[in-house]
Structure formats: structure tokens, C-alpha cells
Amino acid sequence: MKKVLVLNSGSSSLKYQLFDVNGDDYKVLAKGLSERIGIDGSKIKIKYASGNKREVETALPSHEEALREVFKLLQDGAIADLGEITVVGHRVVHGGEIFKHSALIDDKALQDIADLSALAPLHNPAAVIGIKAVRSILPNVPQVAVFDTAFHQTMPREAYLYGLPWEQYEKHHIRRYGAHGTSHRYIAQEMEKILGKGKKLVVCHLGNGASLSAINDGVCIDTSMGFTPLSGIVMGSRCGDVDAYVPLHLMKTQGLSVDEVNNLLNKQSGMLGLTGYPDMREVESDYLAGKPQSVMAMEVYVYNVVRYIGSYMAAMQGLDAIAFTAGIGENSPILRQLVMEKLAFLGIKVNHEANEVHGKFAEVSTEGSKVRCFVVPTDEEVMIARDSLALL
């Protein structure tokens, strides 16, 4: 048996899961979160396999100190000795065009991740900090970087290029990269077990951040997020696709600064902007009650999802299955129903009883539907752990 630690470093947070791996069995020994690192009121939360939980309020001046405190808690109830850790896997948001797959972290890889910070200024620097913290505490333990963008690197150039001057791509690397790739890849692998190889699949990763991808025989050929995670469908607080001139119009006519426009598009738009609700569950509740603003917003959201599914069906010249995943995709029967009903022309029929599922695997279309629909819970941490062991 091997033990794999998976880390997701944010600018002031550190999420972690410790796996005990026996063959294909990945058992979670402990998981938790260090929050408010470098800020007053910092704390660490942990949940052990036994179900026991602890929350410790302590000063966490740096990610390294946070990791040291995490290791103390892990040794209290999940692992006897840090020497048992086989490998540490890191979620890294942006791999640019350098990383088409997960990678063992050496000095060059670490520098490349740091250099790509211009493409993910909120995320890659935090990953670098997390990697360096592990190096300091566990210098002899190998580390692996698993990139959100890597799975989408198989997109053909007609899918990832923008109609900008060529030098913007060649010199400044402006193109479609996508996101949530680790989740999309996990779902693609799980669906291959069900459908077999050679199938055409659309994965709908629907959470507060949301993206869809077109996957043909296990290979991504298109995805809805672009240069940043702002584009694609309407999301929780992100606008999704808008005319590229809209930000300029806001700056010219309303006198908004770059930072104000960025905040408006990323944090004040989407379902929050349309309804005032930051949580899709509140939107759904009002939708079911027939409140006009939420009815309108839900119609916009469903239309966005259906439009992307239709375009991906055209890109792949067919469609065998749709998979719903992530917080909304796994837990919103009404949303899945509305999407499937809009796609009834494809021969999809809703299995209403099966579709009541929350957070569990289910086939939610009826037997005989020409395009099969599934709920497939995602597990990005397991995907990171798998890659980390595979690269050893």
C-alpha cells in the first residue's frame, strides 16, 4: 500500500487529502483545509476516515507553517510517520502549452510553472509556494504537478485559436486553454468504462464555475472556457460569453476602471447578476415557485448549456452520451431535466425516478434513448493521486 498526499494551494489557503492506495482502491485517510494563511484568524480543519473532525485555530504565517501544522494533525489520526508518504501531487491551474500531461516536478518544471503565472496570476504563484513548502519539509519525497489545462491540449488549432493578430498567439500565447481539465479527464475515463472506447461524449462540469467539453474517443477536441475561466456558459458569478467590446463599452460610457470591469465580469455577473442569488439552489427554489427573475435566469442557463452541447455534437459529427458532474450537475434534478427535455429531438427521454439522484452515479435517461445521459460524480483528487503514482 502507498500513501499519496494531494495538495491544492491557494493564495491564502491549502486544501489537502491523504490517500491510502491499494491497487485500484483509493481510501481517503484524512482531508481538510488550512484557511486564512498569513491573515488573522487562520485555522485548520481536518476530517479523518473514522468520521472524527477537528478544527484548530492557530497562527499560520506561511504555507510552510500551515503544512507543518497539517502534518501534525495527520500524524495524530491518519498516519504514523511522514516517511510513509510516497508522493505529493499538486493541482496546478495553468500549464500553458508547455505541459500537455502531468509532470514530475524538478527545478525546470518548477520554474516553468512560475513563468506561467502571467496566464494564471491568482493560482500558479500559490502552487509554486506549496511545492516549495513540501520541498522544505519533505525534501526527498517526489512531487507531481497535475494541470487543469493539460487535458485540453489535444484541441485542434481551429478550436483553440482566436481571430487576433498572429503575434498575439505567437509572442503572447493568447489562445483558448480551458479549465477543469482534471475533472473532464476523470469523467471521460469513468464513462469509457461504461460505454467502451470510440464514443462521442459531452461532459457538463456544472458548478459555481462551469465548463463543457467535447470528448471524442477519450480525447478533448473543444471546451467552453477560453484564455481564462471567464468564457463559456453563464456561471455563478461569471458572465460567460459576451461581446468582446462590452468591457470597452463599460469603460468608455460608465468610466469603470480595468479592475472594476474585471470585478463586474467575474464576481457580479452570471446567475448572481441576473437574480441577486449567489447560490444556484436559491435560484432553483424561486424558479419552482414561478418567480419571474429566476425563471428567466434558469432559461438563460439551460439555453447556454444546450447551445454548447449542440455545437459540440456538430463538431464531433454525432453524440453518444452526456455526463453531468460537479456541484450543480450532480445535485440538480430540475436542471438536468430541463436540459434533457430541450434535447428531446435527439431521442433523449428523461427517467424521472432515476433523475432524482443527488451526488451519486445514475443513468438518468430512459432505456432506448438514442443519446444516453448520466450523472457521474467527479473526483479530481483521485485523478491527481492516480497521476502522481503513475509518474513514479
NUVEX-462415 format. One record per residue (C-alpha): residue number from 0; x, y, z. Coordinates in nm, 4 decimals. Example, Ala and Ser with C-alpha at 12.3 -4.5 7.8 and 13.67 -1.06 7.14 Angstrom:
2
{atom 0 {1.2300 -0.4500 0.7800}} {atom 1 {1.3670 -0.1060 0.7140}} 
***
This chain:
392
{atom 0 {0.0000 0.0000 0.0000}} {atom 1 {0.1136 0.3529 -0.0798}} {atom 2 {0.0171 0.6866 0.0646}} {atom 3 {-0.0406 0.9861 -0.1603}} {atom 4 {-0.0873 1.3417 -0.0379}} {atom 5 {-0.2820 1.5702 -0.2716}} {atom 6 {-0.2481 1.9471 -0.2245}} {atom 7 {-0.4398 2.2388 -0.3739}} {atom 8 {-0.2682 2.5642 -0.2798}} {atom 9 {-0.4496 2.8964 -0.2921}} {atom 10 {-0.3122 3.2392 -0.2180}} {atom 11 {-0.4244 3.2127 0.1464}} {atom 12 {-0.5459 2.8540 0.1679}} {atom 13 {-0.4270 2.4948 0.1442}} {atom 14 {-0.6662 2.2083 0.0715}} {atom 15 {-0.5378 1.8575 0.1263}} {atom 16 {-0.6327 1.4896 0.1045}} {atom 17 {-0.4298 1.1900 0.2116}} {atom 18 {-0.4984 0.8634 0.0278}} {atom 19 {-0.4095 0.5076 0.1204}} {atom 20 {-0.3783 0.3262 -0.2130}} {atom 21 {-0.4101 -0.0476 -0.2539}} {atom 22 {-0.4274 -0.1409 -0.6218}} {atom 23 {-0.7283 0.0431 -0.7656}} {atom 24 {-0.8684 0.1213 -0.4209}} {atom 25 {-0.8098 0.4816 -0.3094}} {atom 26 {-0.9143 0.5221 0.0539}} {atom 27 {-0.9240 0.8740 0.1995}} {atom 28 {-0.7420 0.8671 0.5331}} {atom 29 {-0.7961 1.2365 0.6012}} {atom 30 {-0.8878 1.5591 0.4263}} {atom 31 {-0.9203 1.9207 0.5206}} {atom 32 {-0.8378 2.2841 0.4728}} {atom 33 {-0.5971 2.5411 0.6078}} {atom 34 {-0.7504 2.8855 0.5629}} {atom 35 {-0.6577 3.2491 0.6112}} {atom 36 {-0.2858 3.1724 0.5792}} {atom 37 {-0.0930 3.4912 0.6537}} {atom 38 {-0.4140 3.6564 0.7786}} {atom 39 {-0.5581 3.6996 1.1265}} {atom 40 {-0.7997 3.4253 1.2297}} {atom 41 {-0.6211 3.1431 1.0479}} {atom 42 {-0.7344 2.7889 1.1224}} {atom 43 {-0.7004 2.4285 1.0094}} {atom 44 {-0.9878 2.1864 0.9577}} {atom 45 {-0.9460 1.8111 0.9242}} {atom 46 {-1.1771 1.5126 0.8889}} {atom 47 {-1.0398 1.1619 0.9472}} {atom 48 {-1.1550 0.8364 0.7887}} {atom 49 {-1.3168 0.7497 1.1227}} {atom 50 {-1.5502 1.0475 1.0819}} {atom 51 {-1.3870 1.2432 1.3605}} {atom 52 {-1.3335 1.6118 1.2892}} {atom 53 {-1.1034 1.8718 1.4362}} {atom 54 {-1.0705 2.2451 1.3929}} {atom 55 {-0.7602 2.4189 1.5233}} {atom 56 {-0.7208 2.7947 1.5396}} {atom 57 {-0.3519 2.8788 1.5202}} {atom 58 {-0.1234 3.1358 1.3627}} {atom 59 {-0.0279 3.0339 1.0075}} {atom 60 {0.2165 3.2961 0.8817}} {atom 61 {0.3121 3.0973 0.5700}} {atom 62 {0.2171 2.7952 0.3605}} {atom 63 {0.5176 2.6106 0.5014}} {atom 64 {0.3965 2.6654 0.8559}} {atom 65 {0.0445 2.5646 0.7521}} {atom 66 {0.1803 2.2433 0.6015}} {atom 67 {0.3784 2.1675 0.9166}} {atom 68 {0.0591 2.2017 1.1211}} {atom 69 {-0.1304 1.9823 0.8738}} {atom 70 {0.1374 1.7137 0.9108}} {atom 71 {0.0976 1.7240 1.2902}} {atom 72 {-0.2768 1.6642 1.2548}} {atom 73 {-0.2228 1.3863 1.0013}} {atom 74 {0.0124 1.2112 1.2423}} {atom 75 {-0.2464 1.2450 1.5183}} {atom 76 {-0.5018 1.0267 1.3465}} {atom 77 {-0.4193 0.9269 0.9890}} {atom 78 {-0.0541 0.8312 0.9515}} {atom 79 {0.2155 0.7171 1.1934}} {atom 80 {0.5146 0.8733 1.0225}} {atom 81 {0.5673 1.1244 0.7408}} {atom 82 {0.8126 0.8801 0.5870}} {atom 83 {0.5124 0.6737 0.4766}} {atom 84 {0.4162 0.9384 0.2185}} {atom 85 {0.5114 0.8013 -0.1234}} {atom 86 {0.4460 1.1084 -0.3364}} {atom 87 {0.2816 1.4510 -0.3187}} {atom 88 {0.0538 1.5585 -0.6034}} {atom 89 {-0.0299 1.9241 -0.6653}} {atom 90 {-0.3211 2.0749 -0.8504}} {atom 91 {-0.1718 2.3411 -1.0799}} {atom 92 {-0.4172 2.5558 -1.2731}} {atom 93 {-0.2119 2.6549 -1.5771}} {atom 94 {0.0369 2.4528 -1.7760}} {atom 95 {0.0246 2.6704 -2.0875}} {atom 96 {0.1476 2.4932 -2.3989}} {atom 97 {0.4461 2.3538 -2.2092}} {atom 98 {0.2637 2.0853 -2.0131}} {atom 99 {0.0426 1.8561 -2.2166}} {atom 100 {0.0409 1.5958 -1.9388}} {atom 101 {0.1039 1.5779 -1.5673}} {atom 102 {0.4729 1.6041 -1.4794}} {atom 103 {0.7251 1.5156 -1.2124}} {atom 104 {0.8442 1.8381 -1.0551}} {atom 105 {1.2126 1.9150 -1.0950}} {atom 106 {1.3807 2.2551 -1.0924}} {atom 107 {1.2923 2.3235 -1.4567}} {atom 108 {0.9276 2.2258 -1.4141}} {atom 109 {0.9019 2.4463 -1.1053}} {atom 110 {1.0486 2.7409 -1.2968}} {atom 111 {0.8112 2.6784 -1.5897}} {atom 112 {0.5129 2.6792 -1.3528}} {atom 113 {0.6352 3.0059 -1.2051}} {atom 114 {0.6894 3.1567 -1.5516}} {atom 115 {0.3310 3.0695 -1.6483}} {atom 116 {0.1998 3.2872 -1.3651}} {atom 117 {0.1242 3.5599 -1.6191}} {atom 118 {-0.1528 3.3330 -1.7518}} {atom 119 {-0.2887 3.2458 -1.4053}} {atom 120 {-0.1744 3.5201 -1.1675}} {atom 121 {-0.4069 3.4143 -0.8857}} {atom 122 {-0.3244 3.0434 -0.8971}} {atom 123 {0.0193 2.9451 -1.0271}} {atom 124 {0.2161 3.1532 -0.7733}} {atom 125 {0.0249 2.9777 -0.4937}} {atom 126 {0.1105 2.6373 -0.6431}} {atom 127 {0.4792 2.7330 -0.6508}} {atom 128 {0.4602 2.8290 -0.2834}} {atom 129 {0.3010 2.4931 -0.1990}} {atom 130 {0.5637 2.2983 -0.3926}} {atom 131 {0.8461 2.4854 -0.2198}} {atom 132 {0.6863 2.4241 0.1204}} {atom 133 {0.6828 2.0482 0.0581}} {atom 134 {1.0441 2.0607 -0.0608}} {atom 135 {1.1436 2.2295 0.2616}} {atom 136 {0.9707 1.9762 0.4885}} {atom 137 {0.9966 1.6557 0.2817}} {atom 138 {1.2972 1.7148 0.0531}} {atom 139 {1.3285 1.3510 -0.0537}} {atom 140 {0.9633 1.2900 -0.1424}} {atom 141 {0.8871 1.3191 -0.5168}} {atom 142 {0.6250 1.5715 -0.6253}} {atom 143 {0.3946 1.5753 -0.9266}} {atom 144 {0.2086 1.8635 -1.0922}} {atom 145 {-0.1333 1.7896 -1.2415}} {atom 146 {-0.2549 2.0716 -1.4661}} {atom 147 {-0.6128 2.1900 -1.5179}} {atom 148 {-0.5256 2.2848 -1.8746}} {atom 149 {-0.3384 1.9715 -1.9836}} {atom 150 {-0.6368 1.7600 -2.0915}} {atom 151 {-0.7467 2.0328 -2.3321}} {atom 152 {-0.4084 2.0498 -2.5073}} {atom 153 {-0.5372 1.7947 -2.7599}} {atom 154 {-0.7738 2.0541 -2.9090}} {atom 155 {-0.7044 2.1176 -3.2781}} {atom 156 {-0.5868 2.4654 -3.3687}} {atom 157 {-0.9201 2.5572 -3.5268}} {atom 158 {-1.0728 2.5121 -3.1813}} {atom 159 {-0.8146 2.6965 -2.9735}} {atom 160 {-0.7082 2.9882 -3.1956}} {atom 161 {-0.8731 3.3303 -3.1719}} {atom 162 {-0.9145 3.5681 -3.4651}} {atom 163 {-0.6497 3.8058 -3.3304}} {atom 164 {-0.3269 3.9208 -3.4987}} {atom 165 {-0.0951 3.6211 -3.5248}} {atom 166 {0.1684 3.7783 -3.2993}} {atom 167 {-0.0800 3.7772 -3.0096}} {atom 168 {-0.0638 3.3990 -3.0170}} {atom 169 {0.2954 3.3573 -3.1290}} {atom 170 {0.4520 3.6078 -2.8888}} {atom 171 {0.1978 3.6430 -2.6094}} {atom 172 {0.0388 3.2937 -2.6116}} {atom 173 {-0.3183 3.4231 -2.6248}} {atom 174 {-0.5409 3.1281 -2.7172}} {atom 175 {-0.8082 2.9052 -2.5714}} {atom 176 {-0.6724 2.6894 -2.2888}} {atom 177 {-0.9802 2.5750 -2.0992}} {atom 178 {-1.0021 2.4697 -1.7360}} {atom 179 {-1.1417 2.1927 -1.5130}} {atom 180 {-0.9395 1.9533 -1.7293}} {atom 181 {-0.8646 1.7130 -1.4441}} {atom 182 {-1.2376 1.6728 -1.3803}} {atom 183 {-1.3196 1.6333 -1.7510}} {atom 184 {-1.0500 1.3687 -1.7865}} {atom 185 {-1.1747 1.1786 -1.4813}} {atom 186 {-1.5302 1.1728 -1.6185}} {atom 187 {-1.4062 1.0672 -1.9630}} {atom 188 {-1.2222 0.7711 -1.8108}} {atom 189 {-1.5212 0.6705 -1.5988}} {atom 190 {-1.7549 0.6934 -1.8986}} {atom 191 {-1.5211 0.4800 -2.1100}} {atom 192 {-1.5696 0.2015 -1.8556}} {atom 193 {-1.9446 0.2204 -1.9210}} {atom 194 {-1.9650 0.2983 -2.2905}} {atom 195 {-1.6439 0.1431 -2.4199}} {atom 196 {-1.3939 0.3108 -2.6498}} {atom 197 {-1.4652 0.5183 -2.9580}} {atom 198 {-1.7629 0.7100 -2.8186}} {atom 199 {-1.8582 1.0761 -2.8543}} {atom 200 {-1.9234 1.2410 -2.5205}} {atom 201 {-2.0108 1.5855 -2.3847}} {atom 202 {-1.9101 1.6435 -2.0234}} {atom 203 {-2.1043 1.9146 -1.8408}} {atom 204 {-1.8982 2.0224 -1.5379}} {atom 205 {-2.1596 2.2465 -1.3793}} {atom 206 {-2.0639 2.4149 -1.0550}} {atom 207 {-2.0237 2.7755 -0.9446}} {atom 208 {-1.7608 2.7747 -1.2172}} {atom 209 {-1.8834 2.5719 -1.5130}} {atom 210 {-1.7417 2.4307 -1.8347}} {atom 211 {-1.8376 2.1836 -2.1037}} {atom 212 {-1.6086 1.9745 -2.3182}} {atom 213 {-1.6406 1.7683 -2.6339}} {atom 214 {-1.4584 1.4355 -2.5985}} {atom 215 {-1.4172 1.2007 -2.8935}} {atom 216 {-1.2748 0.8584 -2.8101}} {atom 217 {-1.1291 0.9887 -2.4847}} {atom 218 {-0.9665 1.2933 -2.6472}} {atom 219 {-1.0780 1.6529 -2.5860}} {atom 220 {-1.1494 1.8375 -2.9108}} {atom 221 {-1.3112 2.1500 -2.7659}} {atom 222 {-1.4025 2.3131 -2.4358}} {atom 223 {-1.6090 2.6139 -2.3352}} {atom 224 {-1.3650 2.8072 -2.1162}} {atom 225 {-1.1018 3.0019 -2.3031}} {atom 226 {-0.7922 3.2092 -2.2320}} {atom 227 {-0.9328 3.2431 -1.8805}} {atom 228 {-1.2184 3.0672 -1.6964}} {atom 229 {-1.4443 3.3674 -1.7710}} {atom 230 {-1.5789 3.2490 -2.1059}} {atom 231 {-1.8309 2.9782 -2.1863}} {atom 232 {-2.1723 2.9367 -2.0291}} {atom 233 {-2.3254 3.1701 -1.7710}} {atom 234 {-2.1890 3.0724 -1.4283}} {atom 235 {-2.2482 3.1514 -1.0622}} {atom 236 {-2.0940 3.4992 -1.0716}} {atom 237 {-1.9092 3.4969 -1.4071}} {atom 238 {-2.0749 3.6353 -1.7176}} {atom 239 {-1.9674 3.3652 -1.9626}} {atom 240 {-1.9548 3.4594 -2.3300}} {atom 241 {-2.0102 3.8301 -2.4046}} {atom 242 {-1.9237 4.0531 -2.6985}} {atom 243 {-1.5539 4.1383 -2.6625}} {atom 244 {-1.6429 4.5069 -2.6933}} {atom 245 {-1.8634 4.5052 -2.3820}} {atom 246 {-1.5735 4.5685 -2.1370}} {atom 247 {-1.4535 4.8600 -2.3534}} {atom 248 {-1.8072 4.9976 -2.3676}} {atom 249 {-1.8328 4.9822 -1.9873}} {atom 250 {-1.5042 5.1687 -1.9520}} {atom 251 {-1.5944 5.4330 -2.2092}} {atom 252 {-1.9553 5.5032 -2.1118}} {atom 253 {-1.9536 5.4354 -1.7367}} {atom 254 {-1.5965 5.5337 -1.6553}} {atom 255 {-1.5143 5.1987 -1.4985}} {atom 256 {-1.1509 5.1072 -1.4385}} {atom 257 {-0.9909 4.7831 -1.5530}} {atom 258 {-1.0188 4.6426 -1.2005}} {atom 259 {-1.3846 4.7455 -1.1753}} {atom 260 {-1.4686 4.5791 -1.5063}} {atom 261 {-1.2806 4.2668 -1.4020}} {atom 262 {-1.4768 4.2568 -1.0765}} {atom 263 {-1.8077 4.3123 -1.2584}} {atom 264 {-1.7494 4.0352 -1.5121}} {atom 265 {-1.6060 3.7793 -1.2683}} {atom 266 {-1.7817 3.8474 -0.9392}} {atom 267 {-2.1027 4.0415 -1.0034}} {atom 268 {-2.2403 3.8730 -1.3156}} {atom 269 {-2.3789 3.5313 -1.4083}} {atom 270 {-2.6687 3.3973 -1.2034}} {atom 271 {-2.5796 3.6382 -0.9231}} {atom 272 {-2.6111 3.9323 -1.1586}} {atom 273 {-2.9366 3.8080 -1.3116}} {atom 274 {-3.1116 3.7122 -0.9864}} {atom 275 {-2.9205 3.8537 -0.6903}} {atom 276 {-2.8595 3.4993 -0.5637}} {atom 277 {-2.5038 3.3677 -0.5208}} {atom 278 {-2.6260 3.0066 -0.4915}} {atom 279 {-2.7981 2.8048 -0.7642}} {atom 280 {-3.0136 2.6325 -0.5031}} {atom 281 {-3.1842 2.9641 -0.4255}} {atom 282 {-3.2376 3.0276 -0.7957}} {atom 283 {-3.3944 2.6838 -0.8349}} {atom 284 {-3.6228 2.7359 -0.5378}} {atom 285 {-3.7583 3.0592 -0.6837}} {atom 286 {-3.7764 2.9022 -1.0300}} {atom 287 {-4.0007 2.6262 -0.8952}} {atom 288 {-4.2095 2.8912 -0.7208}} {atom 289 {-4.2525 3.0671 -1.0550}} {atom 290 {-4.0737 3.3903 -0.9653}} {atom 291 {-4.0098 3.5712 -1.2960}} {atom 292 {-3.6461 3.6746 -1.2430}} {atom 293 {-3.5350 3.3221 -1.1533}} {atom 294 {-3.7454 3.1688 -1.4307}} {atom 295 {-3.5688 3.3994 -1.6769}} {atom 296 {-3.2242 3.3203 -1.5339}} {atom 297 {-3.2835 2.9454 -1.5414}} {atom 298 {-3.3954 2.9678 -1.9026}} {atom 299 {-3.0740 3.1547 -1.9875}} {atom 300 {-2.8600 2.8945 -1.8077}} {atom 301 {-3.0313 2.5974 -1.9719}} {atom 302 {-3.0123 2.7615 -2.3144}} {atom 303 {-2.6394 2.8173 -2.2682}} {atom 304 {-2.5794 2.4517 -2.1806}} {atom 305 {-2.7939 2.3231 -2.4660}} {atom 306 {-2.6301 2.5584 -2.7169}} {atom 307 {-2.2849 2.4261 -2.6304}} {atom 308 {-2.3996 2.0639 -2.6420}} {atom 309 {-2.5442 2.1269 -2.9882}} {atom 310 {-2.2266 2.2896 -3.1167}} {atom 311 {-2.0136 2.0042 -2.9814}} {atom 312 {-2.2419 1.7496 -3.1417}} {atom 313 {-2.1761 1.9249 -3.4732}} {atom 314 {-1.8008 1.9376 -3.4084}} {atom 315 {-1.7873 1.5639 -3.3351}} {atom 316 {-2.0361 1.4731 -3.6092}} {atom 317 {-2.2525 1.2904 -3.3609}} {atom 318 {-2.3125 1.2269 -2.9918}} {atom 319 {-2.3385 0.9100 -2.7860}} {atom 320 {-2.3707 1.0386 -2.4302}} {atom 321 {-2.3896 1.3388 -2.1978}} {atom 322 {-2.2412 1.3332 -1.8480}} {atom 323 {-2.3479 1.5807 -1.5766}} {atom 324 {-2.0973 1.6407 -1.2977}} {atom 325 {-1.9776 1.8875 -1.0282}} {atom 326 {-2.1922 2.0578 -0.7631}} {atom 327 {-2.4881 2.1617 -0.9783}} {atom 328 {-2.4602 1.8851 -1.2363}} {atom 329 {-2.4598 1.6166 -0.9667}} {atom 330 {-2.7232 1.7687 -0.7399}} {atom 331 {-2.9834 1.9466 -0.9522}} {atom 332 {-3.2526 1.7145 -1.0906}} {atom 333 {-3.4552 2.0067 -1.2253}} {atom 334 {-3.1640 2.1483 -1.4241}} {atom 335 {-3.0787 1.8090 -1.5744}} {atom 336 {-3.4445 1.7554 -1.6604}} {atom 337 {-3.4734 2.0919 -1.8349}} {atom 338 {-3.1571 2.0284 -2.0379}} {atom 339 {-3.2663 1.6793 -2.1404}} {atom 340 {-3.6149 1.7990 -2.2340}} {atom 341 {-3.4624 2.0676 -2.4583}} {atom 342 {-3.2660 1.7883 -2.6283}} {atom 343 {-3.5639 1.5573 -2.6762}} {atom 344 {-3.5205 1.5915 -3.0536}} {atom 345 {-3.2034 1.3800 -3.0141}} {atom 346 {-3.4119 1.0909 -2.8877}} {atom 347 {-3.3438 1.1622 -2.5190}} {atom 348 {-3.6168 1.0692 -2.2722}} {atom 349 {-3.5902 1.1554 -1.9036}} {atom 350 {-3.6006 0.8756 -1.6480}} {atom 351 {-3.7700 1.0885 -1.3831}} {atom 352 {-3.7230 0.8416 -1.0997}} {atom 353 {-3.3519 0.7918 -1.1671}} {atom 354 {-3.3058 1.1658 -1.2174}} {atom 355 {-3.3921 1.2380 -0.8532}} {atom 356 {-3.0409 1.1285 -0.7574}} {atom 357 {-2.8095 1.3670 -0.5692}} {atom 358 {-2.4330 1.3223 -0.5820}} {atom 359 {-2.4416 0.9601 -0.6937}} {atom 360 {-2.3871 0.7812 -1.0220}} {atom 361 {-2.7019 0.7175 -1.2244}} {atom 362 {-2.8177 0.6831 -1.5813}} {atom 363 {-3.0910 0.9461 -1.5952}} {atom 364 {-3.2219 0.8856 -1.9477}} {atom 365 {-3.4599 0.6005 -2.0208}} {atom 366 {-3.3564 0.2729 -2.1769}} {atom 367 {-3.3611 0.3125 -2.5528}} {atom 368 {-3.2689 0.6827 -2.5548}} {atom 369 {-3.0555 0.7444 -2.8618}} {atom 370 {-2.8226 0.9695 -2.6600}} {atom 371 {-2.7651 0.8345 -2.3088}} {atom 372 {-2.7437 1.0752 -2.0131}} {atom 373 {-2.5616 1.0124 -1.6859}} {atom 374 {-2.4818 1.1703 -1.3527}} {atom 375 {-2.1171 1.0960 -1.2741}} {atom 376 {-1.9661 1.2369 -0.9519}} {atom 377 {-1.6268 1.3865 -1.0221}} {atom 378 {-1.3146 1.3235 -0.8145}} {atom 379 {-1.0259 1.5467 -0.9124}} {atom 380 {-0.8242 1.4461 -0.6056}} {atom 381 {-0.8306 1.0785 -0.7059}} {atom 382 {-0.7237 1.1802 -1.0566}} {atom 383 {-0.4285 1.3727 -0.9119}} {atom 384 {-0.3372 1.0779 -0.6902}} {atom 385 {-0.3540 0.8375 -0.9873}} {atom 386 {-0.1284 1.0552 -1.1982}} {atom 387 {0.1160 1.1030 -0.9130}} {atom 388 {0.1616 0.7299 -0.8653}} {atom 389 {0.1697 0.6606 -1.2393}} {atom 390 {0.4553 0.9061 -1.2917}} {atom 391 {0.6683 0.7314 -1.0323}} 
***
